[in-house]
Amino acid sequence: MESELEKLIELLSIVAEENLDCDVAEGLSELIAWDKIPEIGNIYGNLFHYWHYQNIREKDKEYKFMQDTELNKLIQHLKNKEFAKASNISFLGATPNS
């Protein structure tokens, strides 16, 4: 059985591959039992900035690059169980030393 963390990683990986619209991904993220993975801290709230700024990414290539880079960092941190580093990714700017 897939853990909630594994479900989150899979969802974010599909989004990173640009195979899923952010509105759909946000809806699917609501199906994750976030309370079962308390170690990931404020990631749920931080993802808001990724889900809702898709329109900016479509217009601004530099912003898209930054947010996509941050999403890939987040996925890697979650895979490595580096939860403190993962929680620092806000999608509002590049995360230093991450």
C-alpha positions in Angstrom: 0.0 0.0 0.0 1.3 3.4 -1.0 2.0 5.8 1.8 0.7 9.4 1.8 4.3 10.6 1.3 4.6 8.4 -1.8 1.3 9.6 -3.1 2.5 13.2 -2.8 5.8 12.5 -4.5 4.1 10.7 -7.3 1.6 13.6 -7.8 4.4 16.2 -7.7 6.5 14.2 -10.2 3.6 14.0 -12.7 3.2 17.8 -12.3 6.9 18.3 -12.8 6.8 16.4 -16.0 4.0 18.8 -17.1 1.6 16.0 -17.5 -1.1 17.4 -15.2 -2.8 20.8 -14.9 -2.3 22.6 -11.6 -6.0 22.9 -11.0 -6.4 19.1 -11.3 -3.2 18.5 -9.2 -4.5 20.8 -6.5 -7.7 18.9 -6.4 -5.9 15.6 -6.2 -3.7 17.0 -3.4 -6.8 17.4 -1.3 -7.2 13.6 -1.4 -3.9 13.1 0.4 -4.2 12.6 4.2 -1.8 15.4 5.1 -2.3 14.7 8.8 -0.6 11.4 8.3 2.6 13.1 7.3 3.1 15.8 9.9 6.9 15.8 9.3 6.4 17.7 6.1 5.3 20.8 7.9 4.1 23.7 5.8 4.5 22.1 2.4 0.7 22.0 1.9 0.5 25.8 2.3 3.6 26.4 0.2 2.2 24.4 -2.7 -0.6 27.0 -2.9 2.0 29.4 -4.6 2.8 26.7 -7.2 -0.8 25.7 -7.9 -2.1 29.3 -8.2 0.7 30.9 -10.2 0.5 28.7 -13.3 -0.8 31.8 -15.2 2.4 33.7 -14.3 4.6 30.8 -15.3 2.9 30.8 -18.7 3.9 34.4 -19.3 7.2 34.7 -17.6 9.9 32.1 -18.6 12.3 33.1 -15.8 9.6 32.7 -13.1 8.6 29.3 -14.6 12.2 28.2 -14.5 12.5 29.2 -10.8 9.3 27.6 -9.8 9.9 24.4 -11.8 13.4 24.2 -10.3 12.0 24.6 -6.8 9.4 21.9 -7.5 12.1 19.5 -8.6 14.1 20.4 -5.4 11.0 19.7 -3.3 10.5 16.3 -4.9 14.1 15.3 -4.3 14.0 16.5 -0.7 10.8 14.5 -0.1 12.4 11.4 -1.7 15.4 11.8 0.5 13.2 12.5 3.6 14.9 15.9 4.0 11.7 17.4 5.5 13.3 20.6 6.9 14.7 21.5 3.5 11.5 20.5 1.8 9.5 22.8 4.2 11.7 25.8 3.3 10.6 25.8 -0.4 7.9 28.5 -0.7 7.9 28.8 -4.5 8.1 32.6 -4.1 11.8 32.7 -4.9 14.8 30.4 -5.3 15.7 28.6 -2.0 19.3 29.2 -1.1 21.5 26.2 -0.1 18.9 23.7 -1.1 
